Amino acid sequence: MATHEQELRERVRALCAEWDYTPRVDSWMGGYDPEFSRELARRGLLARTWPKHLGGAEDSNVARLAITEELLRAGAPVSAHWLGERQIGPELIRHGTPELQEEFCPGLAAAELVFALGMSEPDAGSDLAAVRTTATRDGDGWRISGRKIWTSGAHVATHLYVLARSSKEEDKHAGLTEFIVERTAPGVTVRPIIGMEGEHHFNEVTFDDVWTPGHRVIGQVGNGWQQVVGQLAFERGGPERFLSMYPLLKAVLDAAGLLGAEDRRRLHALMARLMVLRTWARETALAMDSGHSPIVEAATSKYLGNRFELDCIEFVRELLPRCDADIHRMYWEATLASPKSGIRGGAAPVMLSMIAKGSK
């Protein structure tokens, strides 16, 4: 008899087999198909861990992991819902008011709303505490001014998550607040950043005295740093940190007669590492199910996952003279995606620092 996780995997595989799309690497960033995301929602494959009254199924993080693994392995077009379902919904459930949860969670669970994350800023690198975007009280709301960069999907988003400095404190980690802003609000300007591959995923977003109502603060005013640290565990600890390049490996595995004895030996070594990373992701999901915020575990997954993906690209590079056009396409997608995959969610030195501090 199939387990609950196996049944969910089969449901994802069935949808992917029915859908007309071209598998691609890094699909959770570049594979945008709102109708595919809405179909996932209609089949009960989104927001699995959320409360039922907010559109969820009150399932486990382990069950959600089974779904996300299958979507990433298939290179499915999931970017329309990925950030909202992975991060924003859980953040609202943890810290949002009932009013805010009711306003946004059902729409996120149905993939009717699309969120972009306004965290990174020019000249700040991976240091989120260096935020200079400001939020100033204005009546029953706030005025937000500043710039965000590398904001994935802002050009197609309905809403923006914004981390802003709501007060000046001696400690740069204090005085930060999380906001929700309408992407079409007056004063919001989205400028495209075209990648090396010619695709448009990233944006620079400028906030020029943008007003947002007071009830759209997530959690407590000034407590943004403490909240966002926990939120980043959702971002860094998932299988997208080591399965983004899997469609490329699958194409190699499916190519008859491509691999020699030495190639298979190297592939076996990669697969052994992949099994460890999958086990680590499962342990992280179990920790989340037990109420633990796996900050160190997530940072470890992010760091080791990126090293694994880079080694996958190097493995395929040496096979290219024997590969077909489809493998060449995905190889170049992976190569061009690799610099940003090492930075988003936190660069390697930041992850190593978190691991070292958390291991003491």
Disulfide bonds with the S-S distance in Angstrom:
none
